[in-house]
Amino acid sequence: MLGGVAGGWGWLALIALLTGPAPVRGDLRGVRWVLSAVGRRSMTAYIAQSVVFCLLFALLQHTSVPMSESLNVLIAWLVWAVIAAACVAMEKAGKRGPLETLLRKVVAATERDRA
């Protein structure tokens, strides 16, 4: 448990080191821009990651592939990279994440019902 918490803080420190402070002027670029695109679609990214992991690891459990910690980390990185690429594509297309859009519709519908 302690290693997991310390590892989480380590990842946060690494991300902060790589991204640095927000620019005073101008647009975000590089890693900052990618992380921003994922952050704007965080609910979609988190739920997609959870669903993919559940399906993928359920399938891998029924194969003869030996699951090591290194393979788990590689899978996690690959899944995150695919989800980040999807978020970047949505950002370039000017689209919100599907779950963020759904949430807005549900909240707007409940507000209309209250009126």
C-alpha distances in whole Angstrom, upper triangle without the diagonal:
4,5,5,6,9,10,11,13,14,15,17,19,20,21,23,24,26,27,28,30,32,36,38,41,41,39,35,35,33,29,30,32,30,27,29,31,27,26,30,29,25,25,27,25,22,24,25,22,21,24,24,21,22,25,24,22,24,27,25,24,28,29,29,27,24,21,19,16,18,20,18,17,21,21,19,21,24,24,23,26,28,27,28,31,32,31,33,36,36,36,39,41,40,38,35,33,34,31,32,36,35,33,36,39,37,37,41,42,41,42,45,45,45,48
4,5,5,6,8,10,11,12,14,15,16,18,20,21,22,24,26,26,28,31,34,37,39,40,38,34,34,32,29,29,32,30,27,29,31,28,27,30,30,26,27,29,26,23,26,27,24,23,26,27,23,25,28,27,25,27,30,28,27,31,31,31,29,26,23,20,17,19,22,19,18,22,23,20,22,25,25,24,27,29,28,28,32,33,32,34,37,37,36,39,41,41,39,36,34,35,33,33,37,37,35,38,40,39,39,42,44,42,44,47,47,46,49
4,6,5,6,8,10,10,12,14,15,16,18,20,20,22,24,25,27,30,33,36,38,38,36,33,32,30,26,27,30,28,25,28,29,26,26,29,29,25,26,28,25,22,25,26,22,22,25,25,22,23,26,25,23,26,28,26,25,29,29,29,26,24,20,18,14,16,19,16,15,19,20,18,19,23,23,21,24,27,26,26,29,31,30,32,35,35,35,37,39,39,38,35,33,34,32,33,37,37,35,38,40,39,39,42,44,43,44,48,48,48,50
4,5,5,6,9,10,10,12,14,15,16,18,20,21,22,24,26,28,31,34,36,36,34,30,30,28,24,25,27,25,22,25,26,23,22,26,25,22,23,24,21,19,21,22,19,18,22,22,18,20,23,22,20,23,25,23,23,27,27,28,25,23,19,17,13,15,17,15,13,17,18,15,17,20,20,18,21,24,23,23,26,28,27,29,32,32,32,34,36,36,34,32,29,31,29,29,33,33,31,34,37,36,35,39,40,39,41,44,44,44,47
4,5,5,6,9,10,11,12,14,16,17,18,20,21,22,24,26,29,32,35,35,33,29,30,28,24,24,27,25,21,24,26,23,21,25,25,21,22,24,22,19,22,23,20,20,23,23,21,22,26,25,23,26,28,27,26,30,31,31,29,26,23,21,17,19,21,18,16,20,20,17,19,22,22,20,23,25,24,24,27,28,27,29,32,32,31,34,36,35,34,31,29,31,28,29,32,32,31,33,36,35,34,38,39,38,39,43,43,43,45
4,5,5,6,9,10,10,12,14,15,16,18,20,21,23,25,28,31,34,34,32,29,29,27,23,23,26,25,22,24,26,23,23,26,26,23,24,26,23,21,24,25,22,22,26,26,23,25,28,27,25,28,30,28,28,32,32,32,29,27,24,21,17,18,21,19,16,20,21,18,19,23,23,21,23,26,25,24,28,29,28,29,33,33,32,35,37,36,35,33,31,33,31,31,35,35,33,35,38,38,37,40,42,41,42,45,46,45,48
4,5,5,6,9,10,10,12,14,15,16,18,19,22,24,27,30,33,33,31,27,27,24,21,21,24,22,19,22,24,21,21,24,24,21,23,24,21,19,22,23,19,20,23,23,20,22,25,24,22,25,27,25,26,29,29,29,26,24,21,18,14,15,17,15,13,16,18,15,15,19,19,17,20,23,22,21,25,26,25,26,30,30,30,32,34,34,33,31,29,31,29,29,33,33,32,34,37,36,36,39,41,40,41,45,45,45,48
4,5,5,6,9,10,11,12,14,15,17,18,20,22,25,28,30,30,28,25,25,23,19,19,22,20,17,19,21,18,17,21,21,18,19,21,18,16,19,20,17,18,21,21,19,21,24,23,22,25,27,26,26,30,30,30,27,26,22,20,16,17,19,16,14,17,18,14,15,18,18,16,18,21,20,19,23,24,23,24,27,27,27,30,32,31,30,28,25,28,26,26,29,30,28,31,34,33,32,36,37,37,38,41,42,41,44
4,5,5,6,9,10,10,12,14,15,16,18,20,23,26,29,29,27,24,24,23,19,19,22,20,17,20,22,19,18,22,22,19,21,23,20,19,22,23,20,21,25,24,22,25,28,27,26,29,31,29,30,33,34,34,31,29,25,23,19,20,22,20,17,20,21,18,17,21,21,18,21,24,22,21,25,26,24,25,29,29,28,31,33,32,31,29,27,30,28,27,31,32,30,32,35,35,34,37,39,38,39,42,43,42,45
4,5,5,6,9,10,10,12,14,15,17,20,23,26,29,29,27,23,23,21,18,18,21,20,17,20,22,20,19,23,23,21,23,25,21,20,23,24,21,22,25,25,23,25,28,26,25,29,31,29,29,33,33,33,30,28,24,22,18,18,20,18,15,18,20,17,16,20,20,18,19,23,22,21,24,26,24,25,29,29,28,30,33,32,32,30,28,31,29,29,32,34,32,34,37,37,36,39,41,41,41,45,46,45,48
4,5,5,6,9,10,10,12,14,16,18,22,25,27,27,24,21,20,18,14,15,18,16,14,17,19,16,16,20,20,17,20,21,18,17,20,21,18,19,22,22,20,23,25,24,23,27,28,26,28,31,31,31,28,26,23,21,17,16,18,16,13,15,17,14,13,16,17,14,16,19,18,17,20,22,20,21,25,25,24,27,29,29,28,26,25,27,26,26,29,30,29,31,34,34,33,36,39,38,39,42,43,43,45
4,5,5,6,9,10,11,12,14,16,19,22,24,24,22,19,19,18,14,14,17,16,12,15,17,15,14,18,19,16,19,21,18,17,20,21,18,20,23,23,22,24,27,26,25,29,30,29,30,34,34,34,31,30,26,24,20,20,22,20,16,19,20,16,15,19,19,15,17,20,19,17,20,22,20,21,25,25,23,26,29,28,27,25,24,26,25,24,28,29,27,29,32,32,31,34,37,36,37,40,41,41,43
4,5,5,6,9,10,10,12,15,18,21,24,24,23,19,19,18,15,14,18,17,14,17,20,18,17,21,22,19,22,24,21,20,24,25,22,24,27,26,25,28,30,29,28,32,33,32,33,37,36,37,33,32,28,26,22,21,24,22,18,20,22,19,17,21,21,18,19,23,22,20,23,25,23,23,27,27,25,28,31,30,30,28,27,30,28,28,31,33,31,32,36,36,35,37,40,40,40,43,44,44,46
4,5,5,6,9,10,13,15,18,21,24,23,22,18,17,15,12,13,16,15,13,16,18,17,17,20,21,19,22,24,20,20,24,24,21,23,26,25,24,27,29,27,27,31,32,30,32,35,34,35,31,30,26,24,20,19,21,20,16,18,20,17,15,18,19,16,17,20,20,18,20,23,21,21,25,26,24,26,29,29,29,27,26,29,28,28,31,33,31,33,36,36,36,38,41,41,41,44,45,45,47
4,5,5,6,8,11,13,16,19,21,21,19,15,15,13,9,9,13,12,9,12,15,13,13,17,18,16,19,20,17,17,21,21,19,21,24,23,22,26,28,26,27,30,31,30,32,35,34,35,32,30,27,25,22,21,22,20,17,18,19,16,14,17,18,14,15,18,17,15,18,20,18,18,22,22,20,23,26,25,25,24,23,26,25,24,27,29,28,29,33,33,32,35,37,37,38,41,42,42,44
4,6,5,6,8,10,13,16,19,19,18,14,15,14,11,10,13,14,11,13,16,15,14,18,19,18,21,23,20,20,24,24,22,24,27,27,26,29,31,30,30,33,35,33,35,38,38,39,35,34,31,29,25,24,26,24,20,22,23,20,18,21,21,18,18,22,20,18,20,23,20,20,24,24,22,24,27,26,26,25,24,28,27,25,29,31,29,30,33,34,33,35,38,38,38,41,43,42,44
4,6,5,9,12,14,17,19,20,19,15,15,14,11,11,15,15,13,15,18,18,17,21,22,21,24,26,23,23,27,27,24,27,30,29,28,31,33,31,32,35,36,35,36,40,39,39,36,34,31,29,25,24,26,25,21,22,24,21,19,22,23,19,19,23,22,19,22,24,22,21,25,26,24,26,29,28,29,28,27,31,30,29,32,34,33,33,37,38,37,39,42,41,41,44,46,46,47
4,6,9,11,13,17,19,18,17,13,12,10,8,8,12,12,11,13,16,16,16,19,21,20,23,24,21,22,25,25,23,25,28,27,26,30,31,30,30,34,34,33,35,38,37,38,34,33,30,28,25,23,24,23,20,20,22,19,17,19,20,17,16,20,20,16,19,21,19,18,22,23,21,22,26,26,26,26,25,29,28,27,30,32,31,32,36,36,36,38,41,41,41,44,46,46,47
4,7,8,10,14,15,15,13,10,10,9,6,6,9,10,9,11,14,14,14,16,18,18,21,22,20,21,24,24,22,25,28,27,27,30,32,30,31,34,35,34,36,39,39,40,36,35,32,30,27,25,27,25,22,22,24,21,18,20,21,17,17,20,19,16,18,20,18,17,20,21,19,20,24,23,24,23,23,27,26,25,28,30,29,29,33,34,33,35,38,38,38,41,43,43,44
4,7,9,12,14,15,14,11,12,12,10,9,12,14,12,13,17,17,16,19,21,20,24,25,23,23,27,27,26,28,31,30,30,33,35,34,34,38,39,38,39,43,42,43,39,38,35,33,30,28,30,28,25,25,27,24,21,24,25,21,21,24,23,19,21,24,21,20,24,24,21,23,26,25,27,25,26,29,29,27,30,32,31,31,35,36,35,36,39,40,39,42,44,44,45
4,6,9,12,13,13,11,12,13,12,10,13,15,13,13,17,18,16,18,21,20,24,26,24,24,28,28,27,30,32,32,32,35,37,36,37,40,41,40,42,45,45,46,42,41,38,36,33,31,33,31,28,28,30,27,24,27,27,23,23,26,24,21,23,25,22,21,25,25,21,23,26,25,26,25,26,29,29,26,29,32,30,30,34,35,33,35,38,38,37,40,43,42,43
4,6,9,10,9,8,10,12,12,8,11,13,12,11,14,16,14,16,19,19,23,24,22,24,27,27,27,29,32,31,32,35,37,36,37,40,41,40,42,45,45,46,43,42,39,37,34,33,34,32,29,29,30,27,25,27,27,23,22,25,23,20,22,23,20,19,22,22,19,20,23,22,23,22,23,27,27,24,27,30,28,28,31,33,31,32,36,36,35,38,40,40,40
4,5,7,7,7,9,12,13,10,11,15,14,13,16,18,17,18,21,22,25,26,25,27,30,30,29,32,35,34,35,38,39,38,40,43,43,43,45,48,48,49,45,45,42,40,37,35,36,35,31,32,32,30,27,29,29,25,24,27,25,22,23,25,22,20,23,23,19,20,24,22,24,24,25,29,29,26,28,32,30,30,33,35,33,34,37,38,37,39,42,42,42
4,7,9,10,13,16,16,13,15,18,18,16,19,21,20,20,24,24,28,29,28,29,32,33,32,35,37,37,38,41,42,42,43,46,47,46,48,51,51,52,49,48,45,44,40,39,40,38,35,35,36,33,31,32,32,29,28,30,28,25,26,28,24,23,26,25,22,23,26,24,26,25,27,31,31,28,30,33,32,30,34,36,34,34,38,38,37,39,42,42,42
4,7,9,12,15,17,14,14,18,18,16,18,21,20,20,24,25,28,29,28,30,33,33,33,36,38,38,38,41,43,42,44,47,47,47,49,52,52,53,50,49,46,45,42,40,41,39,36,36,37,34,31,33,33,29,28,30,28,25,26,27,24,22,24,24,20,21,24,22,24,25,27,30,31,28,29,33,32,30,34,36,34,34,38,39,37,39,42,42,42
4,7,9,13,15,12,12,16,16,14,16,19,19,18,22,23,27,27,26,29,31,31,31,34,36,35,37,40,41,40,42,45,45,45,47,50,50,51,48,48,45,43,41,39,39,38,35,34,35,32,30,30,30,27,26,27,26,22,23,24,21,19,21,21,17,17,20,19,22,22,24,28,29,26,27,31,30,29,32,34,33,33,37,38,36,38,41,41,41
4,6,10,12,10,8,12,13,11,13,16,16,15,18,20,23,24,23,25,28,27,28,31,32,32,33,36,37,36,38,41,42,41,44,46,46,48,44,44,42,40,38,36,36,35,32,31,31,29,26,27,27,24,22,24,22,19,19,20,17,15,17,17,14,14,17,16,18,19,21,25,26,23,24,28,27,26,29,32,30,31,34,35,34,36,39,39,40
4,7,8,6,5,9,10,8,10,13,13,13,16,18,21,21,20,22,25,25,25,28,30,29,30,33,34,33,35,38,38,38,41,43,43,44,41,41,38,37,34,32,32,31,28,28,28,25,23,24,24,20,19,21,19,16,17,18,15,13,16,16,13,13,17,16,18,18,19,23,24,22,24,27,26,26,29,31,30,31,34,35,34,36,39,39,40
4,7,6,5,8,10,10,11,14,14,15,18,19,22,22,20,23,26,25,24,28,29,28,29,33,33,32,34,37,37,37,39,42,41,42,39,39,36,35,33,30,31,30,26,26,26,24,21,22,22,19,17,19,19,15,15,17,15,12,15,16,13,13,17,17,19,19,20,24,25,23,25,28,28,28,31,33,32,33,36,37,37,39,42,42,43
4,5,5,7,9,10,11,13,14,16,17,18,22,21,19,21,24,23,22,26,28,26,27,30,31,29,31,34,34,34,36,39,38,39,36,36,33,32,29,27,27,26,23,22,23,21,18,19,20,16,14,17,16,13,13,16,14,11,14,16,14,14,17,18,19,20,20,24,25,24,26,29,29,29,32,34,33,34,37,38,38,40,43,43,44
4,5,5,6,8,10,11,12,14,16,16,19,19,17,19,22,21,20,23,25,23,24,27,28,27,28,32,32,31,34,36,36,37,33,33,30,29,26,24,24,23,20,19,20,18,15,16,17,14,12,15,15,11,12,15,13,11,15,16,14,15,18,18,20,19,19,23,23,22,25,27,27,28,31,32,32,33,36,37,37,39,42,42,43
4,6,5,6,9,10,10,12,14,15,18,19,16,18,22,21,20,23,26,25,25,29,30,29,30,33,34,33,36,38,38,39,36,36,32,31,28,27,27,26,22,22,23,20,17,19,19,15,15,17,16,12,14,16,13,12,15,16,13,15,18,17,19,18,18,22,22,21,23,26,25,25,29,30,30,31,34,35,35,37,39,39,41
4,6,5,6,9,10,11,13,14,18,17,15,18,21,20,20,23,25,24,25,28,29,28,30,33,33,33,36,38,38,39,36,36,33,32,30,28,28,27,24,23,23,21,18,19,19,15,14,16,14,11,12,13,11,9,12,13,10,11,14,14,15,15,16,20,21,19,21,24,24,24,27,28,28,29,32,33,33,35,38,38,39
4,5,5,6,9,10,11,12,16,15,13,15,18,17,16,20,22,20,21,25,26,25,26,29,30,29,32,34,34,36,32,33,30,29,27,25,24,23,20,20,19,17,15,15,15,12,10,12,11,7,8,10,8,6,10,11,9,11,14,14,15,14,14,18,19,18,20,23,23,23,26,28,27,29,31,33,33,35,37,38,39
4,5,5,6,9,10,10,14,14,11,13,17,16,15,18,21,20,20,24,25,24,26,28,29,29,31,34,34,35,32,32,29,28,25,24,24,22,19,19,19,16,14,15,15,11,11,13,11,8,11,12,9,9,13,13,11,14,16,16,16,15,14,18,18,17,19,22,21,22,25,26,26,28,30,31,31,34,36,36,38
4,5,5,6,9,9,13,14,12,14,17,17,17,20,22,22,23,26,27,26,28,31,32,32,34,37,37,38,35,35,32,31,29,28,27,25,23,23,22,19,18,19,18,14,14,15,13,10,12,13,9,9,13,12,9,12,15,13,14,12,13,17,17,15,17,20,19,19,23,24,24,25,28,29,29,31,33,34,35
4,5,5,7,9,12,11,10,13,16,15,15,19,20,20,21,24,25,25,27,29,30,30,32,35,35,37,34,34,31,31,29,27,27,25,23,22,21,19,17,17,16,13,12,13,11,8,9,9,6,6,9,8,6,9,11,10,10,10,10,14,14,13,15,18,18,18,21,23,22,24,26,28,28,30,32,33,34
4,5,5,6,9,9,7,9,12,12,12,15,17,16,18,20,22,21,23,26,26,27,29,32,32,34,31,31,28,28,25,24,24,22,19,19,18,15,14,15,13,10,10,11,8,6,9,9,5,7,10,10,9,12,14,13,12,10,9,13,13,12,15,17,17,18,21,22,22,24,26,27,28,30,32,32,34
4,5,5,8,10,8,10,13,14,14,16,18,18,19,22,24,24,25,27,29,29,31,34,34,36,33,33,30,30,27,26,26,23,21,22,21,18,17,18,16,13,14,15,11,10,13,12,9,11,14,12,11,14,16,14,13,11,10,14,13,11,14,17,16,16,20,21,20,22,25,25,26,28,30,30,32
4,6,8,9,9,11,14,14,15,18,19,20,21,23,25,25,27,29,30,31,33,35,36,38,35,36,33,33,30,29,29,26,24,25,23,20,19,20,18,15,16,16,13,11,13,12,8,10,12,10,9,12,13,11,10,8,8,11,11,9,11,14,13,13,17,18,18,19,22,23,23,25,27,28,29
4,6,5,6,9,10,11,12,14,16,16,18,20,21,22,24,26,27,28,30,32,33,35,33,33,30,30,28,28,27,24,23,23,21,18,18,18,15,13,14,14,10,10,12,10,7,10,11,9,9,13,13,12,10,7,5,8,8,7,10,12,12,13,15,17,17,19,21,22,23,25,27,28,29
4,5,5,6,8,10,10,12,14,15,16,18,20,21,22,24,25,26,28,30,31,34,31,31,28,28,26,26,25,22,20,21,19,16,16,17,14,12,14,14,10,10,13,12,9,12,14,12,12,16,17,16,13,10,8,11,9,8,12,13,12,14,17,17,17,20,22,22,23,26,27,28,30
4,5,5,6,8,10,11,12,14,15,17,18,20,21,22,24,25,27,29,31,33,31,31,28,29,26,27,26,22,22,22,20,17,18,19,15,13,16,15,12,12,15,13,11,15,16,14,15,18,18,17,14,11,8,9,6,7,10,11,10,12,15,15,15,18,19,20,21,24,25,26,28
4,6,5,6,8,10,11,12,14,15,16,18,20,21,22,24,25,28,29,31,29,30,27,28,26,26,24,22,21,21,19,16,17,17,13,12,14,13,9,11,13,10,9,13,13,11,13,16,16,15,12,9,6,7,5,7,10,10,10,13,15,15,16,19,20,21,23,25,26,27,29
4,6,5,6,9,10,10,12,14,15,16,18,20,21,22,24,26,27,29,27,27,24,25,23,23,21,18,17,18,15,13,13,13,10,8,11,10,6,8,11,9,8,11,13,12,13,16,17,16,14,11,8,10,9,10,13,14,14,16,18,19,20,22,24,25,26,28,29,31,33
4,5,5,6,9,10,11,12,14,15,16,18,20,21,22,25,26,28,26,26,23,23,21,22,20,17,17,18,15,12,14,14,11,9,13,12,9,11,14,13,11,15,17,15,17,20,20,20,17,14,11,12,10,11,15,15,14,17,19,19,20,23,24,24,26,28,29,30,33
4,5,5,6,9,10,11,12,14,15,16,18,20,21,23,25,28,26,26,23,24,22,23,21,18,18,19,16,14,16,16,12,12,15,14,10,13,15,13,13,17,18,16,18,21,21,21,17,15,11,11,9,11,14,13,13,16,18,17,19,22,22,23,25,27,28,29,31
4,5,5,6,8,10,11,12,14,15,16,18,20,22,23,26,24,25,22,23,22,22,20,17,17,17,14,12,14,13,9,10,12,10,8,11,13,11,11,15,15,14,17,19,19,19,17,14,11,11,10,12,15,14,15,18,19,19,21,24,24,25,27,29,30,31,34
4,6,5,6,9,10,10,12,14,15,16,18,20,21,23,21,22,19,20,18,18,16,13,13,14,11,9,11,11,7,7,10,10,7,10,13,12,12,15,17,16,18,21,21,22,19,17,13,14,13,15,18,18,18,21,23,22,24,26,27,28,30,32,33,34,37
4,6,5,6,9,10,11,12,14,15,16,19,20,23,21,21,18,19,18,19,17,14,15,16,13,10,13,13,10,11,14,13,11,14,17,15,16,19,20,19,21,24,24,24,22,19,16,15,14,16,19,18,18,21,23,22,23,26,27,27,30,32,32,33,36
4,5,5,6,8,10,11,12,14,15,17,19,22,20,22,19,21,20,21,18,15,17,17,14,12,15,14,11,12,15,13,12,15,17,15,16,20,20,19,22,24,24,24,21,19,15,15,13,16,19,17,18,22,22,22,24,26,27,27,30,32,32,33,36
4,6,5,6,8,10,11,12,14,16,17,20,18,19,17,18,18,18,15,13,14,14,10,10,12,11,8,10,13,11,10,14,15,14,15,18,19,19,21,23,23,24,22,20,16,16,15,18,20,20,21,24,25,25,27,29,29,30,33,34,35,37,39
4,5,5,6,8,10,10,12,14,15,18,16,17,14,15,14,15,13,10,12,12,9,8,11,11,8,10,13,13,12,15,17,16,18,21,21,22,24,26,26,27,25,23,19,19,18,21,23,22,23,26,27,27,28,31,32,32,35,37,37,38,41
4,6,6,6,9,10,11,13,15,18,16,17,15,17,16,18,15,13,15,16,12,12,15,15,12,14,17,16,15,18,20,19,20,23,24,24,26,29,29,29,26,24,21,20,18,21,24,22,23,26,27,26,28,31,31,31,34,36,36,37,40
4,6,5,6,9,10,11,13,16,15,17,15,18,18,19,16,14,16,16,12,13,16,15,12,15,17,15,15,19,20,19,20,23,23,24,26,28,28,29,26,25,21,20,19,22,24,23,24,27,28,27,29,32,32,33,35,37,37,39,41
4,5,5,6,9,10,11,14,12,14,12,15,15,16,12,11,13,13,9,11,13,12,10,13,15,14,14,18,19,18,20,23,23,24,26,28,28,30,27,26,22,21,21,24,26,25,26,30,30,30,32,35,35,35,38,40,40,42,44
4,5,5,6,9,10,12,11,12,10,12,13,14,11,9,12,13,10,11,14,14,12,15,17,16,17,20,21,21,23,25,26,27,29,31,31,32,30,28,25,24,23,26,28,27,28,31,32,32,34,36,37,37,40,41,41,43,46
4,6,5,7,9,12,12,14,12,15,16,18,15,13,16,17,13,14,18,17,15,18,20,19,19,23,24,23,25,28,28,28,31,33,33,34,31,30,26,25,24,27,29,28,28,32,32,31,34,37,36,37,39,41,41,43,46
4,5,6,7,10,10,13,12,15,17,18,14,14,17,16,13,15,18,16,15,18,20,19,19,23,23,23,25,28,28,28,31,33,33,34,31,30,27,26,25,28,30,29,30,34,34,33,36,38,38,39,42,43,43,45,48
4,5,5,8,7,9,8,12,14,15,11,11,14,14,11,14,16,15,14,18,20,19,20,23,24,24,26,28,28,29,32,33,34,35,33,32,28,28,27,30,32,31,32,36,36,36,38,40,41,41,44,46,45,47,50
4,6,8,8,9,8,12,14,16,13,12,16,16,14,16,19,18,17,20,22,22,22,26,27,27,29,31,31,32,35,36,37,38,35,34,30,30,29,32,34,33,33,37,38,37,39,42,41,42,45,46,46,48,51
4,7,9,11,11,15,17,19,16,15,19,19,16,19,22,21,20,23,25,24,25,28,29,28,31,33,33,34,36,38,38,40,37,36,32,31,30,34,36,34,35,39,39,38,40,43,43,43,46,48,47,49,52
4,5,8,10,14,16,17,14,15,18,17,15,18,21,19,19,23,24,23,24,28,28,28,31,33,33,34,36,38,38,40,37,36,33,32,32,35,37,36,37,40,41,40,43,45,45,46,48,50,50,52,54
4,6,9,12,16,16,14,15,18,18,16,19,22,21,21,24,25,25,27,29,30,30,33,35,35,36,39,40,40,42,40,39,36,35,35,38,40,39,40,43,44,43,46,48,48,49,52,53,53,55,58
4,6,9,13,13,10,12,15,14,13,16,18,17,18,21,22,22,24,26,27,28,30,32,32,34,36,37,38,40,38,37,33,33,33,36,38,37,38,42,42,42,44,47,47,47,50,52,52,54,56
4,6,10,11,9,10,14,13,13,16,18,18,19,22,23,23,25,27,28,29,31,33,34,35,37,38,40,41,39,38,35,35,34,37,39,39,39,43,44,43,45,48,48,48,51,53,53,54,57
4,7,8,6,7,10,11,10,13,15,15,16,19,20,21,22,24,26,27,28,30,31,33,34,36,37,39,37,35,32,32,31,34,36,36,36,40,41,40,42,45,45,45,48,50,50,51,54
4,5,5,6,9,10,11,12,14,15,17,18,20,21,23,24,26,27,29,30,32,33,34,36,38,39,37,36,33,33,32,35,37,37,37,40,42,41,43,46,46,46,49,51,51,52,55
4,5,5,6,9,10,11,12,14,15,16,18,20,21,22,24,26,27,28,30,32,33,34,36,37,36,34,31,32,31,33,36,35,35,38,40,40,41,44,45,45,47,49,49,50,53
4,5,5,6,9,10,11,12,14,15,16,18,20,21,22,24,26,27,29,30,31,33,35,36,35,33,30,32,31,33,36,36,36,39,41,40,41,44,45,46,47,50,51,51,54
4,5,5,6,9,10,10,12,14,15,16,18,20,21,23,24,25,27,29,30,31,33,34,33,32,29,30,29,31,34,34,34,37,39,39,40,43,44,44,46,49,49,50,53
4,5,5,6,9,10,11,12,14,15,16,18,20,21,22,24,26,27,28,30,32,33,31,29,26,27,26,28,31,31,31,34,36,36,37,40,41,41,43,45,46,47,49
4,5,5,6,9,10,11,12,14,15,16,18,20,21,22,24,26,26,28,30,31,30,28,25,27,26,28,31,31,31,34,36,35,36,39,41,41,43,45,46,47,49
4,5,5,6,9,10,10,12,14,15,16,18,20,21,23,24,25,27,29,30,29,28,25,26,26,28,31,31,31,34,36,36,37,40,41,42,43,46,47,48,50
4,5,5,6,8,10,11,12,14,15,17,18,20,21,23,24,26,27,28,27,26,23,24,23,25,28,28,29,32,33,33,35,37,38,39,41,43,44,45,47
4,6,5,6,9,10,11,12,14,15,16,18,20,21,22,24,26,27,25,24,21,22,21,23,26,26,26,29,31,31,32,35,36,36,38,41,41,42,45
4,6,5,6,9,10,10,12,14,15,16,18,20,20,22,24,25,24,23,20,22,22,23,26,27,27,30,32,32,33,35,37,38,39,41,43,44,46
4,5,5,6,9,10,10,12,14,15,16,18,20,21,23,24,23,22,20,21,22,23,25,26,27,29,31,32,33,35,37,38,39,41,42,44,46
4,5,5,6,9,10,11,12,14,15,17,18,20,21,23,21,20,17,18,18,20,22,23,24,26,28,28,30,32,33,34,36,38,39,40,42
4,5,5,6,8,10,10,12,14,15,16,18,20,21,19,18,15,17,17,18,21,22,22,25,27,27,28,30,32,33,34,37,38,39,41
4,5,5,6,9,10,10,12,14,15,16,18,20,19,18,16,18,19,20,22,24,24,26,28,29,30,32,34,35,36,38,40,41,43
4,5,5,6,9,10,11,12,14,15,17,18,17,17,14,16,17,19,20,22,23,25,26,28,29,31,32,34,35,37,38,40,41
4,5,5,6,9,10,11,12,14,15,16,15,14,11,13,14,15,17,18,19,21,23,24,25,27,29,30,31,33,35,36,38
4,5,5,6,9,10,10,12,14,15,14,13,12,14,15,16,18,20,20,22,24,25,26,28,30,31,32,34,36,37,38
4,5,5,6,9,10,11,12,14,14,14,13,15,17,17,19,21,22,23,25,27,28,29,31,33,34,35,37,39,40
4,5,5,6,9,10,11,12,11,11,9,11,13,14,15,17,19,20,22,23,25,26,28,29,31,32,34,36,37
4,5,5,6,9,10,10,9,9,8,11,12,12,14,16,17,18,20,22,23,24,26,28,28,30,32,33,35
4,5,5,6,9,10,10,11,11,14,16,15,16,19,20,21,23,25,25,26,29,30,31,33,35,36,37
4,5,5,6,9,9,10,10,13,16,16,16,19,20,21,22,25,26,26,28,30,31,32,34,36,37
4,5,5,6,5,7,7,10,13,12,12,15,17,17,18,21,22,22,24,27,27,28,31,32,33
4,5,5,6,7,9,12,14,13,14,17,18,18,20,22,23,23,25,28,28,29,32,33,33
4,5,8,10,12,15,18,16,16,20,21,21,22,25,26,26,28,30,30,32,34,36,36
4,6,9,11,13,16,15,15,18,20,19,20,23,24,24,26,28,29,29,32,34,34
4,7,10,12,15,13,12,16,17,16,18,21,21,21,23,26,26,26,29,31,31
4,7,9,11,10,9,13,14,13,15,18,18,18,21,23,23,24,27,28,29
4,6,8,6,6,10,11,10,12,15,15,16,18,20,21,22,24,26,27
4,6,5,6,9,10,11,13,14,15,17,18,20,21,23,25,26,27
4,5,5,6,9,10,11,12,14,15,16,18,20,21,23,25,26
4,5,5,6,9,10,10,12,14,15,16,18,20,21,23,25
4,5,5,6,9,10,11,12,14,15,17,18,20,21,23
4,5,5,6,9,10,11,12,14,15,17,19,20,22
4,5,5,6,9,10,11,12,14,15,17,19,20
4,5,5,6,8,10,11,12,14,15,17,19
4,6,5,6,8,10,11,12,14,16,17
4,6,5,6,9,10,11,12,14,16
4,5,5,6,9,10,11,13,15
4,5,5,6,9,10,11,13
4,6,5,6,9,10,11
4,5,5,6,9,10
4,5,5,6,9
4,5,5,7
4,5,5
4,6
4
